Amino acid sequence: MLGDETVRLFLAGLLMMGSVLALSAQPLQVPIRKDCVEDGQMACYATSSVRLLSGAGSTFLAVRTGPGIEYEIFVRLNNGDVVTVITSQGVWLGVELRDGRLGWVHGFWLENLAG
C-alpha cells in the first residue's frame, strides 16, 4: 500500500506534467486549416527554409499565434530551420513546424524548397 507522501509526490508530478504539456501546446488565436486533398497531381503544401536572418538585424523568426505582430510569439526559428507552409493571409504564412505544431510567420524570411 502506498504511503501519503508517495501519493502526494505522485500527484504533484502529474500536476507538473500537465503544466509542461499545456505550455507546449500553444493554442492559435487564428486557426490554420489543413484541408487540402492530395490528388497525386500537385503537392498540397510547400516545404520552406528560414533564410536571411543576420546578427545585424533579426536573429530569429518569430512563430506567432496569429498572422500579425500583435500576436504572441511561442517559438523562435533560426536560419536553416524547415517548415511546411499550409496557408497564407497576405504576407503571413500559416506553417507546420517539424514537431507538428502550427503557427504563423512572416513570409519574407522563408525560402521555398519544394512543393
N, CA, C and O of each residue as an XYZ file, in Angstrom:
460
protein
N       0.840     -1.181      0.000
C       0.000      0.000      0.000
C       0.885      1.243      0.000
O       1.930      1.266      0.649
N       0.464      2.276     -0.729
C       1.252      3.492     -0.849
C       1.039      4.406      0.351
O      -0.072      4.535      0.865
N       2.124      5.036      0.784
C       2.017      5.986      1.882
C       1.522      7.338      1.391
O       1.514      7.602      0.188
N       1.109      8.197      2.321
C       0.599      9.529      1.981
C       1.633     10.358      1.218
O       1.279     11.069      0.277
N       2.899     10.277      1.611
C       3.958     11.055      0.955
C       4.140     10.608     -0.492
O       4.324     11.447     -1.374
N       4.093      9.317     -0.748
C       4.227      8.788     -2.109
C       3.080      9.274     -2.984
O       3.296      9.697     -4.120
N       1.876      9.214     -2.464
C       0.705      9.672     -3.216
C       0.813     11.168     -3.485
O       0.519     11.615     -4.594
N       1.227     11.949     -2.494
C       1.363     13.394     -2.657
C       2.403     13.716     -3.725
O       2.175     14.603     -4.548
N       3.548     13.013     -3.734
C       4.588     13.232     -4.742
C       4.096     12.835     -6.130
O       4.379     13.521     -7.112
N       3.365     11.737     -6.210
C       2.817     11.294     -7.486
C       1.861     12.347     -8.060
O       1.948     12.688     -9.240
N       0.959     12.854     -7.232
C       0.002     13.869     -7.680
C       0.705     15.172     -8.072
O       0.314     15.816     -9.046
N       1.733     15.560     -7.324
C       2.493     16.760     -7.668
C       3.171     16.581     -9.027
O       3.215     17.513     -9.829
N       3.697     15.384     -9.282
C       4.320     15.091    -10.570
C       3.330     15.190    -11.714
O       3.655     15.727    -12.773
N       2.128     14.679    -11.511
C       1.094     14.775    -12.547
C       0.736     16.226    -12.832
O       0.559     16.606    -13.990
N       0.628     17.035    -11.792
C       0.320     18.448    -11.982
C       1.420     19.144    -12.772
O       1.132     19.949    -13.657
N       2.693     18.837    -12.457
C       3.800     19.450    -13.184
C       3.792     19.002    -14.644
O       4.037     19.818    -15.532
N       3.520     17.739    -14.910
C       3.463     17.256    -16.285
C       2.355     17.949    -17.046
O       2.535     18.283    -18.217
N       1.239     18.172    -16.431
C       0.135     18.887    -17.065
C       0.516     20.303    -17.420
O       0.112     20.809    -18.467
N       1.291     20.958    -16.561
C       1.743     22.317    -16.844
C       2.683     22.338    -18.033
O       2.590     23.225    -18.881
N       3.587     21.376    -18.106
C       4.519     21.311    -19.224
C       3.768     21.054    -20.518
O       4.050     21.687    -21.535
N       2.814     20.133    -20.491
C       2.039     19.849    -21.690
C       1.232     21.062    -22.129
O       1.117     21.328    -23.326
N       0.677     21.794    -21.183
C      -0.097     22.982    -21.527
C       0.787     24.035    -22.179
O       0.339     24.722    -23.097
N       2.024     24.178    -21.733
C       2.917     25.161    -22.325
C       3.338     24.764    -23.726
O       3.510     25.632    -24.582
N       3.508     23.482    -23.982
C       3.991     23.049    -25.281
C       2.896     23.057    -26.345
O       3.209     23.070    -27.536
N       1.643     23.050    -25.958
C       0.546     23.050    -26.910
C      -0.088     24.434    -26.955
O      -1.170     24.646    -26.409
N       0.585     25.366    -27.603
C       0.145     26.754    -27.684
C      -1.102     26.864    -28.572
O      -1.031     26.535    -29.756
N      -2.243     27.319    -28.030
C      -3.424     27.476    -28.883
C      -3.256     28.689    -29.806
O      -2.770     29.741    -29.390
N      -3.665     28.522    -31.049
C      -3.582     29.618    -32.009
C      -4.760     30.552    -31.826
O      -5.882     30.112    -31.575
N      -4.502     31.836    -31.951
C      -5.582     32.803    -31.902
C      -6.278     32.895    -33.260
O      -7.449     33.268    -33.334
N      -5.562     32.556    -34.329
C      -6.132     32.461    -35.666
C      -5.830     31.056    -36.172
O      -4.681     30.767    -36.506
N      -6.825     30.174    -36.239
C      -6.596     28.777    -36.606
C      -6.061     28.612    -38.020
O      -6.293     29.454    -38.888
N      -5.341     27.517    -38.240
C      -4.840     27.148    -39.560
C      -5.564     25.869    -39.956
O      -5.503     24.867    -39.244
N      -6.244     25.907    -41.084
C      -6.997     24.740    -41.556
C      -6.136     23.927    -42.502
O      -5.565     24.458    -43.455
N      -6.048     22.645    -42.232
C      -5.321     21.718    -43.098
C      -6.345     20.868    -43.834
O      -6.604     19.729    -43.445
N      -6.930     21.417    -44.898
C      -7.997     20.695    -45.583
C      -7.691     20.424    -47.051
O      -8.615     20.251    -47.846
N      -6.435     20.385    -47.422
C      -6.031     20.062    -48.781
C      -6.216     18.566    -49.028
O      -5.863     17.741    -48.185
N      -6.765     18.230    -50.177
C      -6.928     16.836    -50.564
C      -5.925     16.532    -51.663
O      -6.027     17.060    -52.770
N      -4.949     15.675    -51.352
C      -3.933     15.339    -52.345
C      -4.559     14.491    -53.442
O      -5.244     13.505    -53.171
N      -4.307     14.899    -54.708
C      -4.863     14.169    -55.843
C      -3.789     13.480    -56.676
O      -4.092     12.923    -57.731
N      -2.545     13.510    -56.221
C      -1.458     12.886    -56.944
C      -0.910     13.743    -58.071
O       0.108     13.394    -58.668
N      -1.557     14.848    -58.372
C      -1.133     15.722    -59.456
C      -0.281     16.890    -58.968
O       0.634     17.331    -59.664
N      -0.579     17.383    -57.787
C       0.090     18.580    -57.291
C       0.242     18.470    -55.769
O      -0.622     17.922    -55.084
N       1.333     18.991    -55.266
C       1.554     18.972    -53.819
C       0.579     19.928    -53.143
O       0.258     20.987    -53.681
N       0.117     19.546    -51.972
C      -0.796     20.401    -51.210
C      -0.048     21.535    -50.508
O      -0.535     22.663    -50.431
N       1.134     21.218    -50.003
C       1.851     22.177    -49.174
C       3.286     22.321    -49.662
O       3.816     21.422    -50.315
N       3.906     23.434    -49.352
C       5.286     23.694    -49.767
C       6.208     23.610    -48.553
O       5.857     24.053    -47.459
N       7.375     23.042    -48.761
C       8.394     22.996    -47.717
C       9.298     24.205    -47.900
O       9.767     24.477    -49.005
N       9.538     24.925    -46.818
C      10.344     26.139    -46.880
C      11.379     26.158    -45.774
O      11.233     25.486    -44.752
N      12.426     26.938    -45.994
C      13.519     27.068    -45.030
C      13.648     28.517    -44.598
O      13.459     29.427    -45.405
N      13.971     28.738    -43.326
C      14.214     30.089    -42.818
C      15.509     30.601    -43.439
O      16.498     29.870    -43.497
N      15.514     31.851    -43.904
C      16.685     32.426    -44.556
C      16.842     33.902    -44.208
O      15.923     34.523    -43.673
N      17.964     34.434    -44.501
C      18.267     35.872    -44.427
C      18.309     36.475    -43.034
O      18.387     37.696    -42.901
N      18.260     35.672    -42.015
C      18.398     36.236    -40.678
C      19.865     36.552    -40.443
O      20.737     35.769    -40.820
N      20.145     37.692    -39.824
C      21.537     38.064    -39.581
C      21.686     38.638    -38.180
O      20.718     39.092    -37.571
N      22.903     38.611    -37.688
C      23.180     39.165    -36.364
C      22.975     40.664    -36.304
O      22.757     41.221    -35.228
N      23.045     41.328    -37.462
C      22.894     42.782    -37.503
C      21.439     43.215    -37.391
O      21.146     44.337    -36.977
N      20.539     42.325    -37.758
C      19.116     42.651    -37.707
C      18.374     41.603    -36.918
O      18.611     41.403    -35.727
N      17.475     40.942    -37.604
C      16.700     39.871    -36.968
C      17.574     38.643    -36.768
O      18.242     38.191    -37.697
N      17.569     38.110    -35.566
C      18.376     36.921    -35.279
C      17.514     35.665    -35.167
O      18.043     34.562    -35.024
N      16.203     35.820    -35.230
C      15.294     34.669    -35.200
C      14.014     35.041    -35.933
O      13.690     36.218    -36.098
N      13.295     34.015    -36.368
C      11.991     34.215    -36.982
C      10.942     33.819    -35.955
O      10.911     32.678    -35.492
N      10.094     34.756    -35.606
C       9.062     34.529    -34.595
C       7.912     33.720    -35.174
O       7.378     34.054    -36.231
N       7.534     32.653    -34.476
C       6.327     31.900    -34.804
C       5.258     32.405    -33.839
O       5.433     32.368    -32.621
N       4.161     32.873    -34.399
C       3.126     33.553    -33.606
C       1.808     32.780    -33.624
O       1.608     31.863    -34.421
N       0.926     33.181    -32.723
C      -0.381     32.541    -32.609
C      -1.380     33.074    -33.633
O      -2.501     32.572    -33.714
N      -1.001     34.066    -34.402
C      -1.859     34.637    -35.425
C      -1.032     35.399    -36.435
O       0.161     35.611    -36.219
N      -1.648     35.822    -37.551
C      -0.936     36.477    -38.639
C      -0.729     37.977    -38.429
O      -1.406     38.793    -39.055
N       0.198     38.336    -37.556
C       0.494     39.740    -37.299
C       1.394     39.901    -36.094
O       1.499     39.001    -35.261
N       2.048     41.060    -36.002
C       2.991     41.281    -34.894
C       2.289     41.473    -33.560
O       2.930     41.437    -32.509
N       0.993     41.674    -33.595
C       0.252     41.839    -32.341
C      -0.013     40.503    -31.639
O      -0.462     40.489    -30.493
N       0.259     39.385    -32.313
C       0.025     38.071    -31.732
C       1.259     37.576    -30.982
O       2.387     37.949    -31.302
N       1.029     36.744    -29.996
C       2.073     36.231    -29.105
C       3.061     35.325    -29.849
O       2.671     34.520    -30.695
N       4.343     35.474    -29.515
C       5.398     34.598    -30.027
C       5.462     33.367    -29.123
O       5.507     33.499    -27.900
N       5.465     32.157    -29.723
C       5.598     30.962    -28.889
C       6.768     30.070    -29.302
O       7.093     29.119    -28.592
N       7.401     30.357    -30.427
C       8.586     29.622    -30.872
C       9.472     30.588    -31.647
O       8.980     31.512    -32.294
N      10.785     30.366    -31.576
C      11.749     31.132    -32.371
C      12.478     30.167    -33.304
O      13.019     29.152    -32.866
N      12.484     30.502    -34.609
C      13.186     29.685    -35.593
C      14.491     30.366    -35.990
O      14.630     31.583    -35.867
N      15.444     29.569    -36.466
C      16.751     30.073    -36.894
C      16.979     29.758    -38.360
O      16.248     28.965    -38.953
N      18.012     30.390    -38.955
C      18.382     30.091    -40.335
C      18.516     28.592    -40.527
O      19.114     27.903    -39.700
N      17.961     28.090    -41.612
C      18.059     26.671    -41.928
C      16.937     25.822    -41.370
O      16.741     24.695    -41.827
N      16.185     26.332    -40.384
C      15.041     25.570    -39.872
C      14.016     25.404    -40.998
O      13.818     26.312    -41.806
N      13.375     24.250    -41.043
C      12.444     23.923    -42.120
C      11.021     23.853    -41.577
O      10.778     23.307    -40.501
N      10.083     24.417    -42.342
C       8.656     24.381    -42.004
C       7.879     23.971    -43.245
O       8.406     23.996    -44.357
N       6.638     23.598    -43.049
C       5.738     23.308    -44.162
C       4.674     24.393    -44.197
O       3.970     24.609    -43.211
N       4.555     25.078    -45.336
C       3.574     26.153    -45.479
C       2.221     25.539    -45.816
O       2.088     24.784    -46.779
N       1.216     25.877    -45.005
C      -0.130     25.329    -45.140
C      -1.073     26.319    -45.811
O      -1.875     25.941    -46.666
N      -0.974     27.599    -45.417
C      -1.900     28.617    -45.907
C      -1.243     29.989    -45.825
O      -0.119     30.114    -45.341
N      -1.938     31.011    -46.295
C      -1.404     32.381    -46.198
C      -2.529     33.378    -45.980
O      -3.678     33.156    -46.360
N      -2.155     34.478    -45.357
C      -3.021     35.656    -45.207
C      -2.126     36.854    -45.465
O      -1.413     37.303    -44.568
N      -2.158     37.371    -46.680
C      -1.253     38.458    -47.050
C       0.183     37.974    -46.989
O       0.524     36.955    -47.591
N       1.043     38.711    -46.254
C       2.464     38.331    -46.137
C       2.696     37.295    -45.041
O       3.822     36.828    -44.869
N       1.658     36.930    -44.302
C       1.781     35.966    -43.206
C       1.438     34.570    -43.691
O       0.467     34.369    -44.420
N       2.258     33.601    -43.268
C       2.077     32.216    -43.682
C       1.743     31.343    -42.483
O       2.393     31.420    -41.441
N       0.724     30.516    -42.644
C       0.396     29.510    -41.644
C       1.264     28.296    -41.909
O       1.205     27.715    -42.993
N       2.075     27.904    -40.926
C       3.059     26.846    -41.134
C       2.900     25.726    -40.108
O       2.340     25.909    -39.027
N       3.419     24.555    -40.495
C       3.530     23.438    -39.575
C       5.004     23.249    -39.278
O       5.823     23.136    -40.190
N       5.339     23.215    -37.989
C       6.714     23.002    -37.569
C       7.050     21.524    -37.636
O       6.152     20.693    -37.768
N       8.317     21.185    -37.548
C       8.755     19.790    -37.620
C       8.131     18.930    -36.531
O       7.939     17.729    -36.722
N       7.810     19.539    -35.385
C       7.216     18.765    -34.285
C       5.691     18.679    -34.371
O       5.044     18.152    -33.466
N       5.115     19.202    -35.469
C       3.681     19.099    -35.690
C       2.862     20.293    -35.240
O       1.684     20.398    -35.579
N       3.476     21.202    -34.476
C       2.727     22.383    -34.039
C       2.494     23.313    -35.223
O       3.274     23.329    -36.175
N       1.413     24.087    -35.157
C       1.076     25.055    -36.183
C       1.297     26.457    -35.660
O       1.153     26.705    -34.463
N       1.650     27.382    -36.550
C       1.842     28.775    -36.160
C       1.923     29.659    -37.390
O       1.808     29.187    -38.521
N       2.122     30.947    -37.155
C       2.168     31.952    -38.219
C       3.532     32.627    -38.244
O       4.073     32.979    -37.196
N       4.099     32.812    -39.462
C       5.377     33.511    -39.633
C       5.245     34.513    -40.775
O       4.382     34.376    -41.642
N       6.120     35.529    -40.764
C       6.168     36.478    -41.880
C       6.863     35.791    -43.051
O       7.944     35.226    -42.886
N       6.253     35.836    -44.227
C       6.746     35.112    -45.383
C       8.065     35.596    -45.951
O       8.726     34.848    -46.672
N       8.474     36.830    -45.651
C       9.718     37.362    -46.204
C      10.921     36.509    -45.822
O      11.891     36.426    -46.575
N      10.860     35.887    -44.673
C      12.011     35.173    -44.129
C      12.082     33.699    -44.516
O      12.928     32.964    -44.008
N      11.188     33.260    -45.422
C      11.189     31.859    -45.845
C      11.593     31.734    -47.312
O      11.247     32.578    -48.139
N      12.325     30.674    -47.617
C      12.709     30.355    -48.993
C      12.067     29.020    -49.343
O      12.230     28.037    -48.620
N      11.336     28.988    -50.456
C      10.637     27.785    -50.878
C      11.659     26.717    -51.294
O      12.536     26.981    -52.116
N      11.542     25.519    -50.726
C      12.452     24.416    -51.061
C      11.851     23.490    -52.105
O      12.536     23.111    -53.054
N      10.604     23.122    -51.953
C       9.930     22.194    -52.868
C       8.441     22.255    -52.617
O       7.985     22.829    -51.628
N       7.695     21.662    -53.516
C       6.265     21.557    -53.273
C       5.424     22.176    -54.250
O       4.200     22.137    -54.125
